[in-house]
Amino acid sequence: MDPLDVVGNLQKVRPAYQSIVSAIKHDVIGYEVLGRFYDNNESESLGSFFLDEEVPEEFKVEVDQHILQLAISDMLKNDNSGYLFINRTAKQLMVNDGEDLLETLLTFEQRGFAMNRIIIEVTEHDFDQEFDKLSNLLLYYKTYGIQVAIDHVGAKSSNIDRIRQLEPHILKIDTKHIRTHNSEVFQDIMYSLSMLAHRIGAALLFENIEDDFQLHFAWKNGGRYYQGHYLARPHVELLSKDSLSLDIGSKVAAYIQREKLLIEQRLVILTEWEHKVKGLLSKWEGTKKIDEFINLLSHQFNEESFRMFICDSDGLQISSNFRKREKEWELEPRKKGSNWAFRPYFLENVMQMKTLNRGTISDIYSDIETKEMVRTFSFPLTDKHFLFVDIRYSYIYENECLLI
Ligand code: CA
């Protein structure tokens, strides 16, 4: 497409809207605005025009301004009170110090379109050059109520300091990465991004959702907003909830039922494990015969565990390790005297067990020694002695409820 054709035929340029759906209201709350060029009843995406580095920034600004004006007019005409997500590169924003966009928005504000309904999407890619200038401009925009989203987050995770500095309202996570990264890697990236979002008060928006698996992933990972072909393709009209490809409410209802069932199953397992230990508590003869006591217990956890030991409430290991490498349990007396209080949540868990007199199960984590993913079941034998039963990964893997 010749860039001059585009700029010279603005009457052929129209916005397309991709619906953005809220996890809270299960409704369309806004639209990402995309550019389309219409010629002889055929439409073409303007993506390549905007990505072409040869096209002067001034051209792009002109076309984008035109699309934005049409989009806001569409919203006003249709009495639509949703948000508009607009894509802008740093270079585009820098043209004329970003005044064109601001002026347009100020004009429309007088016609009843509030500034806080605009969300500017900038990409991490743009942080590489002139970050301070971009950051200052976005801060300036924010004083008018304009919102900021970081687009394509998670492609690389090296920009956490800069994302923090911008304090965006929204982080847009590209769900495509679930397909391209291995899932454990992406799970870890997601974990850091969720923490970051939580700390800076940003909402997570998952985009490019293409199937049920990805929608479920987005829901499970705290996505407040969803976007993608699975929900709605870009459309010339401002779609409402009834025009979405699926009933988001019933989808989420199914996820909730499934999640509750898995949690319930996990609690049943936890209770069974507690019963196994309680059944042997009468054999507890104090710390002098501590290894004999674990020996009895080890037969109860043959299936589930590969390592068991007992600590006091300061995290000091007061028993040997019971360690199963092949079929038999082996004793590792050397481990006695280790201190585990430094481990995350260790003391928190010990105090909870002591106070509530209940067993507990840790999150999944990577074991220091085996490098395998494990979970630890722990139980208060007395108010001073705590049993730790490390559950092997193959057992976790066989029981889906232990994977969540
Ligand atoms: Ca975008």
Residues whose N, C-alpha, C, O or C-beta is under 5 A from the ligand:
A	BS01	CA	N87 E121 D151
